[in-house]
Amino acid sequence: MPAGAAKRRTGFPSGRVTKKLTAPILITMGEPAGIGPEVALAAFETLGGRVGNHPLKLVGDAKLFAARSDALIPTHASLRARPGDPDPANAPAVIEAIEIAAAACMAGSAAAMVTAPIHKAVLMESGFPHPGHTEFLGRLTGAERAVMMLASEALRVVPLTVHIPLAQVPAAIDTDDLVQTCEIVLDSLRRDFAIASPRIAVAGLNPHAGEEGRLGEEDLTIIAPAVSTMVKRGQRVRGPLPADTLFHGEARQSYDAAITMYHDQGLIPIKTLSFWDAVNVTLGLPIVRTSPDHGTALDIAGTGKADARSMIAAIKMAAAMADARAR
């Protein structure tokens, strides 16, 4: 368990716990030229402006969210939004929305934040130094390590490496990183998903998990030692396991989350099983953050074709996680 995890679970005064159970869920606007504002508004309306005891609040430009000005936390940076046409000049407003929501969650005045998709390349063009939400939120909250999980009712997966070329993956996986990731995932499964004795399956890197070194050494020299360390700590962690047999129905009943070695190894199965209701969850933060598992979809922005199901799932999961942490 990461240092401080127990304190985060039990260290809140009773008044703060009560507030967390009724505090709002904040939804940021994301890239204003994409479908983020559309799906945020659609999800708000579908859910009737609340989930359980939590009212929903929209964080973003007043013009974009004019239809729900009664539930708005406005940004103040200037913004000109044209559907399908992202502009780096809008970056300060996009960043401001994330900062407002994160600060409210850190202060305890919001229970969780749900982020609509950002356009990473456009933000970077403006000088934004972070690869995405996960890394930015890690800095804003002071988290030692932020970990991306994709979660649905069918499957939870955590890629050890994320947005790097496949050719760089073997050199990027590390025993200590895998141990730390296992600890963060186990802590989150207990704290956020109320699983008392969580189980993790760790995928191998190579075909057949390396076939005892015949198809690659990384499974024996990097992954297996990390799993052994976790087992010695009394944790229910198995691996390395062949990835090609890890995701069928019977196999999924044997673990609560799978850690994969690279992006597509984990995201292909969950997007196949749960394309419309998978949720991006950031683990390792002192706050709850979720996001729909899709991008900005610039090609359909403003057409009315955007589907809000993943945003709705992200809002519901954020509320459930916030309640689990507060109890």
C-alpha positions as YAML, in Angstrom:
chain: A
units: angstrom
residues:
- id: 1
  name: MET
  ca: [0.00, 0.00, 0.00]
- id: 2
  name: PRO
  ca: [1.49, 3.40, -0.92]
- id: 3
  name: ALA
  ca: [2.54, 5.62, 1.95]
- id: 4
  name: GLY
  ca: [-0.35, 7.71, 3.18]
- id: 5
  name: ALA
  ca: [-3.10, 5.51, 1.76]
- id: 6
  name: ALA
  ca: [-4.48, 4.52, 5.15]
- id: 7
  name: LYS
  ca: [-4.37, 8.12, 6.32]
- id: 8
  name: ARG
  ca: [-6.34, 9.23, 3.27]
- id: 9
  name: ARG
  ca: [-9.01, 6.64, 4.06]
- id: 10
  name: THR
  ca: [-9.37, 7.29, 7.77]
- id: 11
  name: GLY
  ca: [-7.97, 10.77, 8.44]
- id: 12
  name: PHE
  ca: [-10.99, 12.89, 7.46]
- id: 13
  name: PRO
  ca: [-12.98, 14.59, 10.22]
- id: 14
  name: SER
  ca: [-16.59, 13.40, 10.25]
- id: 15
  name: GLY
  ca: [-17.88, 16.72, 8.91]
- id: 16
  name: ARG
  ca: [-15.63, 16.47, 5.89]
- id: 17
  name: VAL
  ca: [-16.81, 12.92, 5.18]
- id: 18
  name: THR
  ca: [-20.43, 14.06, 5.26]
- id: 19
  name: LYS
  ca: [-19.60, 16.92, 2.93]
- id: 20
  name: LYS
  ca: [-17.86, 14.57, 0.51]
- id: 21
  name: LEU
  ca: [-20.98, 12.41, 0.32]
- id: 22
  name: THR
  ca: [-23.05, 15.40, -0.86]
- id: 23
  name: ALA
  ca: [-20.43, 17.54, -2.62]
- id: 24
  name: PRO
  ca: [-20.80, 18.15, -6.37]
- id: 25
  name: ILE
  ca: [-19.21, 16.21, -9.19]
- id: 26
  name: LEU
  ca: [-17.43, 18.66, -11.51]
- id: 27
  name: ILE
  ca: [-17.38, 18.10, -15.28]
- id: 28
  name: THR
  ca: [-14.75, 20.04, -17.25]
- id: 29
  name: MET
  ca: [-15.39, 21.20, -20.81]
- id: 30
  name: GLY
  ca: [-12.31, 19.66, -22.46]
- id: 31
  name: GLU
  ca: [-11.41, 20.75, -26.00]
- id: 32
  name: PRO
  ca: [-14.06, 23.33, -26.91]
- id: 33
  name: ALA
  ca: [-13.90, 22.50, -30.62]
- id: 34
  name: GLY
  ca: [-14.59, 18.81, -29.93]
- id: 35
  name: ILE
  ca: [-17.54, 16.87, -28.58]
- id: 36
  name: GLY
  ca: [-16.63, 17.38, -24.91]
- id: 37
  name: PRO
  ca: [-19.06, 20.22, -24.20]
- id: 38
  name: GLU
  ca: [-21.82, 18.38, -26.10]
- id: 39
  name: VAL
  ca: [-21.48, 15.11, -24.20]
- id: 40
  name: ALA
  ca: [-21.10, 16.97, -20.90]
- id: 41
  name: LEU
  ca: [-24.41, 18.77, -21.47]
- id: 42
  name: ALA
  ca: [-26.10, 15.62, -22.77]
- id: 43
  name: ALA
  ca: [-24.96, 13.60, -19.76]
- id: 44
  name: PHE
  ca: [-26.08, 16.37, -17.41]
- id: 45
  name: GLU
  ca: [-29.56, 16.33, -18.90]
- id: 46
  name: THR
  ca: [-29.81, 12.54, -19.02]
- id: 47
  name: LEU
  ca: [-28.86, 12.28, -15.35]
- id: 48
  name: GLY
  ca: [-31.15, 15.12, -14.32]
- id: 49
  name: GLY
  ca: [-28.28, 17.20, -12.98]
- id: 50
  name: ARG
  ca: [-27.23, 14.81, -10.22]
- id: 51
  name: VAL
  ca: [-25.97, 11.34, -9.37]
- id: 52
  name: GLY
  ca: [-27.17, 10.01, -6.04]
- id: 53
  name: ASN
  ca: [-26.56, 12.73, -3.46]
- id: 54
  name: HIS
  ca: [-24.14, 14.60, -5.72]
- id: 55
  name: PRO
  ca: [-25.26, 17.57, -7.84]
- id: 56
  name: LEU
  ca: [-23.44, 17.97, -11.14]
- id: 57
  name: LYS
  ca: [-21.56, 21.16, -11.99]
- id: 58
  name: LEU
  ca: [-20.13, 22.14, -15.37]
- id: 59
  name: VAL
  ca: [-16.73, 23.84, -15.47]
- id: 60
  name: GLY
  ca: [-15.96, 25.86, -18.57]
- id: 61
  name: ASP
  ca: [-16.80, 28.75, -20.82]
- id: 62
  name: ALA
  ca: [-20.10, 30.51, -20.09]
- id: 63
  name: LYS
  ca: [-21.06, 30.61, -23.78]
- id: 64
  name: LEU
  ca: [-20.50, 26.89, -24.29]
- id: 65
  name: PHE
  ca: [-22.58, 26.01, -21.26]
- id: 66
  name: ALA
  ca: [-25.18, 28.79, -21.57]
- id: 67
  name: ALA
  ca: [-27.97, 26.21, -21.58]
- id: 68
  name: ARG
  ca: [-27.07, 25.25, -17.99]
- id: 69
  name: SER
  ca: [-25.82, 28.52, -16.55]
- id: 70
  name: ASP
  ca: [-27.51, 27.56, -13.27]
- id: 71
  name: ALA
  ca: [-24.98, 24.74, -12.83]
- id: 72
  name: LEU
  ca: [-21.89, 26.54, -14.15]
- id: 73
  name: ILE
  ca: [-18.50, 27.21, -12.64]
- id: 74
  name: PRO
  ca: [-17.14, 29.59, -15.30]
- id: 75
  name: THR
  ca: [-13.65, 29.92, -16.70]
- id: 76
  name: HIS
  ca: [-12.42, 33.43, -17.39]
- id: 77
  name: ALA
  ca: [-9.76, 32.99, -20.08]
- id: 78
  name: SER
  ca: [-10.91, 34.15, -23.51]
- id: 79
  name: LEU
  ca: [-12.21, 31.48, -25.85]
- id: 80
  name: ARG
  ca: [-13.45, 31.25, -29.43]
- id: 81
  name: ALA
  ca: [-14.91, 27.85, -30.12]
- id: 82
  name: ARG
  ca: [-15.57, 26.64, -33.65]
- id: 83
  name: PRO
  ca: [-16.72, 23.00, -33.88]
- id: 84
  name: GLY
  ca: [-14.09, 20.84, -35.55]
- id: 85
  name: ASP
  ca: [-11.47, 23.61, -35.64]
- id: 86
  name: PRO
  ca: [-9.24, 23.54, -32.54]
- id: 87
  name: ASP
  ca: [-7.19, 26.64, -31.77]
- id: 88
  name: PRO
  ca: [-4.09, 26.73, -29.53]
- id: 89
  name: ALA
  ca: [-5.26, 30.17, -28.36]
- id: 90
  name: ASN
  ca: [-8.01, 28.39, -26.40]
- id: 91
  name: ALA
  ca: [-5.48, 26.42, -24.35]
- id: 92
  name: PRO
  ca: [-5.54, 28.78, -21.31]
- id: 93
  name: ALA
  ca: [-9.30, 28.27, -20.94]
- id: 94
  name: VAL
  ca: [-9.00, 24.48, -21.30]
- id: 95
  name: ILE
  ca: [-6.22, 24.37, -18.70]
- id: 96
  name: GLU
  ca: [-8.09, 26.74, -16.39]
- id: 97
  name: ALA
  ca: [-11.11, 24.42, -16.28]
- id: 98
  name: ILE
  ca: [-8.91, 21.50, -15.20]
- id: 99
  name: GLU
  ca: [-7.16, 23.63, -12.57]
- id: 100
  name: ILE
  ca: [-10.46, 24.89, -11.13]
- id: 101
  name: ALA
  ca: [-11.87, 21.37, -10.80]
- id: 102
  name: ALA
  ca: [-8.67, 19.92, -9.34]
- id: 103
  name: ALA
  ca: [-8.38, 22.73, -6.79]
- id: 104
  name: ALA
  ca: [-12.00, 22.24, -5.69]
- id: 105
  name: CYS
  ca: [-11.44, 18.51, -5.24]
- id: 106
  name: MET
  ca: [-8.24, 19.11, -3.28]
- id: 107
  name: ALA
  ca: [-10.05, 21.59, -1.05]
- id: 108
  name: GLY
  ca: [-12.88, 19.14, -0.40]
- id: 109
  name: SER
  ca: [-15.56, 21.38, -1.92]
- id: 110
  name: ALA
  ca: [-16.05, 18.90, -4.78]
- id: 111
  name: ALA
  ca: [-16.33, 15.13, -4.49]
- id: 112
  name: ALA
  ca: [-14.74, 14.25, -7.84]
- id: 113
  name: MET
  ca: [-13.88, 15.59, -11.27]
- id: 114
  name: VAL
  ca: [-14.82, 14.19, -14.65]
- id: 115
  name: THR
  ca: [-12.81, 15.53, -17.57]
- id: 116
  name: ALA
  ca: [-14.07, 15.82, -21.12]
- id: 117
  name: PRO
  ca: [-11.40, 14.96, -23.72]
- id: 118
  name: ILE
  ca: [-8.63, 17.44, -24.47]
- id: 119
  name: HIS
  ca: [-6.70, 17.73, -27.73]
- id: 120
  name: LYS
  ca: [-3.16, 16.95, -26.61]
- id: 121
  name: ALA
  ca: [-1.38, 18.11, -29.76]
- id: 122
  name: VAL
  ca: [-3.16, 21.47, -29.72]
- id: 123
  name: LEU
  ca: [-2.30, 22.03, -26.07]
- id: 124
  name: MET
  ca: [1.33, 21.12, -26.67]
- id: 125
  name: GLU
  ca: [1.42, 23.56, -29.60]
- id: 126
  name: SER
  ca: [0.47, 26.27, -27.11]
- id: 127
  name: GLY
  ca: [3.39, 25.32, -24.85]
- id: 128
  name: PHE
  ca: [1.57, 22.95, -22.47]
- id: 129
  name: PRO
  ca: [4.37, 20.70, -21.14]
- id: 130
  name: HIS
  ca: [2.37, 17.61, -20.15]
- id: 131
  name: PRO
  ca: [1.46, 14.61, -22.36]
- id: 132
  name: GLY
  ca: [-2.13, 14.59, -21.08]
- id: 133
  name: HIS
  ca: [-4.56, 14.87, -18.18]
- id: 134
  name: THR
  ca: [-2.92, 12.14, -16.11]
- id: 135
  name: GLU
  ca: [0.49, 13.77, -15.90]
- id: 136
  name: PHE
  ca: [-0.96, 17.27, -15.41]
- id: 137
  name: LEU
  ca: [-3.21, 16.14, -12.57]
- id: 138
  name: GLY
  ca: [-0.29, 14.35, -10.98]
- id: 139
  name: ARG
  ca: [1.57, 17.67, -10.84]
- id: 140
  name: LEU
  ca: [-1.45, 19.65, -9.65]
- id: 141
  name: THR
  ca: [-2.14, 17.25, -6.80]
- id: 142
  name: GLY
  ca: [1.44, 16.42, -5.85]
- id: 143
  name: ALA
  ca: [0.97, 12.72, -6.54]
- id: 144
  name: GLU
  ca: [4.18, 10.68, -6.62]
- id: 145
  name: ARG
  ca: [2.90, 8.53, -9.47]
- id: 146
  name: ALA
  ca: [-0.32, 8.68, -11.46]
- id: 147
  name: VAL
  ca: [-1.54, 5.53, -13.18]
- id: 148
  name: MET
  ca: [-4.11, 5.16, -15.95]
- id: 149
  name: MET
  ca: [-6.83, 2.51, -15.62]
- id: 150
  name: LEU
  ca: [-9.55, 1.73, -18.13]
- id: 151
  name: ALA
  ca: [-12.52, 0.28, -16.27]
- id: 152
  name: SER
  ca: [-15.94, -1.18, -17.06]
- id: 153
  name: GLU
  ca: [-18.21, -3.82, -15.58]
- id: 154
  name: ALA
  ca: [-16.51, -6.40, -17.79]
- id: 155
  name: LEU
  ca: [-12.85, -5.58, -17.24]
- id: 156
  name: ARG
  ca: [-10.30, -3.29, -15.58]
- id: 157
  name: VAL
  ca: [-6.92, -2.85, -17.27]
- id: 158
  name: VAL
  ca: [-3.83, -0.81, -16.44]
- id: 159
  name: PRO
  ca: [-1.11, -0.40, -19.10]
- id: 160
  name: LEU
  ca: [2.34, -0.18, -17.50]
- id: 161
  name: THR
  ca: [3.57, 1.94, -20.41]
- id: 162
  name: VAL
  ca: [1.12, 4.21, -22.17]
- id: 163
  name: HIS
  ca: [1.77, 6.64, -25.02]
- id: 164
  name: ILE
  ca: [5.13, 5.48, -26.32]
- id: 165
  name: PRO
  ca: [6.08, 3.71, -29.57]
- id: 166
  name: LEU
  ca: [5.84, -0.07, -29.42]
- id: 167
  name: ALA
  ca: [9.54, -0.38, -30.29]
- id: 168
  name: GLN
  ca: [10.41, 1.44, -27.05]
- id: 169
  name: VAL
  ca: [8.32, -0.75, -24.74]
- id: 170
  name: PRO
  ca: [10.89, -3.48, -23.88]
- id: 171
  name: ALA
  ca: [13.40, -0.89, -22.68]
- id: 172
  name: ALA
  ca: [10.70, 1.07, -20.82]
- id: 173
  name: ILE
  ca: [9.34, -1.68, -18.57]
- id: 174
  name: ASP
  ca: [11.03, -1.83, -15.18]
- id: 175
  name: THR
  ca: [10.70, -4.12, -12.18]
- id: 176
  name: ASP
  ca: [10.44, -1.31, -9.63]
- id: 177
  name: ASP
  ca: [7.87, 0.54, -11.76]
- id: 178
  name: LEU
  ca: [5.79, -2.61, -12.01]
- id: 179
  name: VAL
  ca: [5.94, -3.16, -8.23]
- id: 180
  name: GLN
  ca: [4.86, 0.42, -7.59]
- id: 181
  name: THR
  ca: [2.06, 0.15, -10.15]
- id: 182
  name: CYS
  ca: [0.82, -3.06, -8.51]
- id: 183
  name: GLU
  ca: [0.72, -1.30, -5.13]
- id: 184
  name: ILE
  ca: [-1.22, 1.66, -6.52]
- id: 185
  name: VAL
  ca: [-3.71, -0.59, -8.31]
- id: 186
  name: LEU
  ca: [-4.25, -2.76, -5.23]
- id: 187
  name: ASP
  ca: [-4.78, 0.31, -3.07]
- id: 188
  name: SER
  ca: [-7.31, 1.73, -5.52]
- id: 189
  name: LEU
  ca: [-9.21, -1.55, -5.81]
- id: 190
  name: ARG
  ca: [-9.64, -1.51, -2.04]
- id: 191
  name: ARG
  ca: [-10.27, 2.19, -1.59]
- id: 192
  name: ASP
  ca: [-12.18, 3.14, -4.75]
- id: 193
  name: PHE
  ca: [-13.88, -0.10, -5.76]
- id: 194
  name: ALA
  ca: [-14.51, -1.58, -2.27]
- id: 195
  name: ILE
  ca: [-12.76, -4.89, -3.06]
- id: 196
  name: ALA
  ca: [-11.45, -6.16, 0.28]
- id: 197
  name: SER
  ca: [-8.96, -8.70, -1.07]
- id: 198
  name: PRO
  ca: [-8.10, -7.64, -4.63]
- id: 199
  name: ARG
  ca: [-6.48, -9.87, -7.25]
- id: 200
  name: ILE
  ca: [-4.19, -8.71, -10.06]
- id: 201
  name: ALA
  ca: [-3.17, -10.58, -13.20]
- id: 202
  name: VAL
  ca: [0.04, -9.35, -14.84]
- id: 203
  name: ALA
  ca: [0.41, -9.93, -18.56]
- id: 204
  name: GLY
  ca: [3.68, -11.01, -20.07]
- id: 205
  name: LEU
  ca: [5.40, -8.87, -22.68]
- id: 206
  name: ASN
  ca: [6.25, -11.55, -25.21]
- id: 207
  name: PRO
  ca: [4.13, -14.26, -26.87]
- id: 208
  name: HIS
  ca: [3.29, -17.02, -24.37]
- id: 209
  name: ALA
  ca: [4.87, -14.84, -21.65]
- id: 210
  name: GLY
  ca: [8.26, -15.51, -23.19]
- id: 211
  name: GLU
  ca: [8.02, -19.31, -23.28]
- id: 212
  name: GLU
  ca: [10.56, -19.63, -20.43]
- id: 213
  name: GLY
  ca: [12.94, -17.25, -22.15]
- id: 214
  name: ARG
  ca: [12.81, -18.80, -25.61]
- id: 215
  name: LEU
  ca: [10.71, -15.92, -26.97]
- id: 216
  name: GLY
  ca: [12.27, -13.10, -24.98]
- id: 217
  name: GLU
  ca: [13.99, -12.60, -21.63]
- id: 218
  name: GLU
  ca: [11.93, -9.69, -20.26]
- id: 219
  name: ASP
  ca: [9.23, -11.89, -18.75]
- id: 220
  name: LEU
  ca: [11.81, -13.79, -16.70]
- id: 221
  name: THR
  ca: [14.16, -10.95, -15.82]
- id: 222
  name: ILE
  ca: [11.81, -7.97, -15.33]
- id: 223
  name: ILE
  ca: [8.19, -9.03, -14.84]
- id: 224
  name: ALA
  ca: [8.56, -12.25, -12.82]
- id: 225
  name: PRO
  ca: [10.72, -10.61, -10.11]
- id: 226
  name: ALA
  ca: [8.10, -7.88, -9.62]
- id: 227
  name: VAL
  ca: [5.35, -10.45, -9.23]
- id: 228
  name: SER
  ca: [7.51, -12.43, -6.81]
- id: 229
  name: THR
  ca: [8.04, -9.29, -4.71]
- id: 230
  name: MET
  ca: [4.29, -8.71, -4.50]
- id: 231
  name: VAL
  ca: [3.61, -12.33, -3.54]
- id: 232
  name: LYS
  ca: [6.22, -12.10, -0.78]
- id: 233
  name: ARG
  ca: [4.33, -9.06, 0.52]
- id: 234
  name: GLY
  ca: [1.23, -11.20, 0.82]
- id: 235
  name: GLN
  ca: [-0.57, -9.75, -2.20]
- id: 236
  name: ARG
  ca: [-2.71, -11.73, -4.64]
- id: 237
  name: VAL
  ca: [-0.72, -11.04, -7.81]
- id: 238
  name: ARG
  ca: [-0.11, -13.60, -10.59]
- id: 239
  name: GLY
  ca: [2.08, -13.50, -13.65]
- id: 240
  name: PRO
  ca: [3.56, -13.09, -16.10]
- id: 241
  name: LEU
  ca: [0.61, -14.62, -17.92]
- id: 242
  name: PRO
  ca: [0.18, -15.05, -21.68]
- id: 243
  name: ALA
  ca: [-1.81, -12.06, -22.89]
- id: 244
  name: ASP
  ca: [-3.60, -14.02, -25.61]
- id: 245
  name: THR
  ca: [-5.53, -16.09, -23.03]
- id: 246
  name: LEU
  ca: [-5.98, -13.40, -20.37]
- id: 247
  name: PHE
  ca: [-9.19, -11.74, -21.51]
- id: 248
  name: HIS
  ca: [-11.77, -14.40, -22.31]
- id: 249
  name: GLY
  ca: [-14.77, -14.65, -20.03]
- id: 250
  name: GLU
  ca: [-13.58, -17.44, -17.75]
- id: 251
  name: ALA
  ca: [-10.11, -15.91, -17.34]
- id: 252
  name: ARG
  ca: [-11.57, -12.53, -16.36]
- id: 253
  name: GLN
  ca: [-13.33, -14.15, -13.40]
- id: 254
  name: SER
  ca: [-9.94, -14.92, -11.83]
- id: 255
  name: TYR
  ca: [-8.77, -11.32, -11.27]
- id: 256
  name: ASP
  ca: [-10.08, -7.85, -10.44]
- id: 257
  name: ALA
  ca: [-7.65, -5.93, -12.67]
- id: 258
  name: ALA
  ca: [-5.05, -6.80, -15.27]
- id: 259
  name: ILE
  ca: [-1.77, -4.96, -15.71]
- id: 260
  name: THR
  ca: [-0.52, -5.07, -19.27]
- id: 261
  name: MET
  ca: [2.88, -4.06, -20.57]
- id: 262
  name: TYR
  ca: [1.78, -1.63, -23.27]
- id: 263
  name: HIS
  ca: [-1.15, 0.44, -24.47]
- id: 264
  name: ASP
  ca: [-2.84, -1.75, -27.07]
- id: 265
  name: GLN
  ca: [-2.28, -4.97, -25.13]
- id: 266
  name: GLY
  ca: [-4.85, -3.77, -22.61]
- id: 267
  name: LEU
  ca: [-6.95, -1.25, -24.50]
- id: 268
  name: ILE
  ca: [-7.90, -3.52, -27.41]
- id: 269
  name: PRO
  ca: [-9.67, -6.03, -25.12]
- id: 270
  name: ILE
  ca: [-11.54, -3.45, -23.05]
- id: 271
  name: LYS
  ca: [-12.62, -1.41, -26.07]
- id: 272
  name: THR
  ca: [-13.81, -4.60, -27.73]
- id: 273
  name: LEU
  ca: [-15.80, -5.62, -24.66]
- id: 274
  name: SER
  ca: [-16.98, -2.19, -23.46]
- id: 275
  name: PHE
  ca: [-16.61, 0.37, -26.23]
- id: 276
  name: TRP
  ca: [-19.46, 2.60, -25.04]
- id: 277
  name: ASP
  ca: [-19.15, 2.29, -21.29]
- id: 278
  name: ALA
  ca: [-15.43, 2.02, -20.53]
- id: 279
  name: VAL
  ca: [-14.12, 4.78, -18.28]
- id: 280
  name: ASN
  ca: [-10.64, 6.26, -17.95]
- id: 281
  name: VAL
  ca: [-9.71, 6.43, -14.25]
- id: 282
  name: THR
  ca: [-6.57, 8.04, -12.84]
- id: 283
  name: LEU
  ca: [-5.17, 6.05, -9.92]
- id: 284
  name: GLY
  ca: [-2.65, 7.27, -7.39]
- id: 285
  name: LEU
  ca: [-4.17, 10.74, -6.95]
- id: 286
  name: PRO
  ca: [-5.48, 12.15, -3.66]
- id: 287
  name: ILE
  ca: [-8.65, 13.07, -5.60]
- id: 288
  name: VAL
  ca: [-11.10, 11.14, -7.77]
- id: 289
  name: ARG
  ca: [-10.79, 11.75, -11.50]
- id: 290
  name: THR
  ca: [-12.51, 9.90, -14.33]
- id: 291
  name: SER
  ca: [-13.00, 10.58, -18.01]
- id: 292
  name: PRO
  ca: [-14.90, 9.08, -20.93]
- id: 293
  name: ASP
  ca: [-12.84, 6.61, -22.92]
- id: 294
  name: HIS
  ca: [-12.88, 8.49, -26.23]
- id: 295
  name: GLY
  ca: [-11.21, 11.45, -27.86]
- id: 296
  name: THR
  ca: [-12.34, 14.86, -29.07]
- id: 297
  name: ALA
  ca: [-14.04, 13.47, -32.23]
- id: 298
  name: LEU
  ca: [-13.52, 16.72, -34.13]
- id: 299
  name: ASP
  ca: [-15.08, 15.22, -37.25]
- id: 300
  name: ILE
  ca: [-18.55, 15.03, -35.65]
- id: 301
  name: ALA
  ca: [-18.35, 18.02, -33.29]
- id: 302
  name: GLY
  ca: [-21.42, 20.21, -33.60]
- id: 303
  name: THR
  ca: [-23.34, 17.69, -35.71]
- id: 304
  name: GLY
  ca: [-25.45, 16.22, -32.92]
- id: 305
  name: LYS
  ca: [-24.01, 12.75, -33.52]
- id: 306
  name: ALA
  ca: [-21.90, 12.53, -30.35]
- id: 307
  name: ASP
  ca: [-22.79, 9.67, -28.01]
- id: 308
  name: ALA
  ca: [-22.80, 10.54, -24.29]
- id: 309
  name: ARG
  ca: [-22.81, 6.99, -22.92]
- id: 310
  name: SER
  ca: [-19.12, 6.94, -21.96]
- id: 311
  name: MET
  ca: [-19.44, 10.36, -20.27]
- id: 312
  name: ILE
  ca: [-22.48, 9.12, -18.34]
- id: 313
  name: ALA
  ca: [-20.53, 6.03, -17.25]
- id: 314
  name: ALA
  ca: [-17.59, 8.23, -16.21]
- id: 315
  name: ILE
  ca: [-19.85, 10.45, -14.07]
- id: 316
  name: LYS
  ca: [-21.49, 7.46, -12.38]
- id: 317
  name: MET
  ca: [-18.13, 5.84, -11.68]
- id: 318
  name: ALA
  ca: [-16.72, 9.08, -10.25]
- id: 319
  name: ALA
  ca: [-19.66, 9.31, -7.86]
- id: 320
  name: ALA
  ca: [-19.30, 5.68, -6.78]
- id: 321
  name: MET
  ca: [-15.56, 6.09, -6.20]
- id: 322
  name: ALA
  ca: [-16.05, 9.31, -4.24]
- id: 323
  name: ASP
  ca: [-18.62, 7.63, -2.02]
- id: 324
  name: ALA
  ca: [-16.33, 4.63, -1.47]
- id: 325
  name: ARG
  ca: [-13.49, 6.93, -0.38]
- id: 326
  name: ALA
  ca: [-15.70, 8.97, 1.94]
- id: 327
  name: ARG
  ca: [-17.17, 6.05, 3.84]
...
